[in-house]
């Protein structure tokens, strides 16, 4: 009986963010073993195993660390999330080489009377708007990070873990989509139809080239992760930090518009990201609340969600 309880206690030391990350890593390594040439992907496979080791070590030492160690424990999985994303450029075509760009182009044209949305947007394409939207697009990771930081600094750790785990669930659902439905996007497939090249003022070329260098020709279009996570963050802001919602709404709207204007995404990508964001917004906090308040009783159950959010003005 004591050994059984010890195993349960160890399991409860895993935070939901860590469990989600571990599940994503296990899925990726399973895809590597099943669908790819292991001689080409073994380094990624073992790198993923090292991430699992870090997660296991953090959970095992969770009760012993404090101070800065505790802060590291609260945030380190976000670094792993980004590292997993960096694998897509190399791994997706080896796991699933069948791009669906043609299907997405057909869907877009069906919605826009035979036209391509990126071509239609040339009517409003001007350097000053392009410059601004490229900066907004590059700020993508800051939107969920700022919300998590604000919630974290307020001191309600349960709210922070619900927010962080829900956002990470959104990220990982978008990652799964990249492997199921790989697509490179209109900046490559429709470039020959664009009559007006994108140009900015000062930083456009630098930012666009930097993003291109970091991401390469990544098959990460469907669903639009920018849309999914931006809309999800905006909705979570209304629930957990309402004063930030006034900033999150225009930030998210501009990010979503930028994905198509800058020719990174099809409208079909955006709609898929929006749909998954709405589902995640409902399912993510429910899953996190169950994990925190019911399964492990790691935190006292909140008296009322309204009580915990109504006064979030700073």
PyMOL commands that set and color helices and strands:
alter all, ss='L'
color gray80, all
select helices_A, chain A and resi 2-12+16-35+38-60+68-85+88-95+101-111+117-124+127-138+140-154+157-180+186-189+191-193+204-215+225-240+242-261+267-295+305-309
alter helices_A, ss='H'
color red, helices_A
deselect
rebuild
show_as cartoon
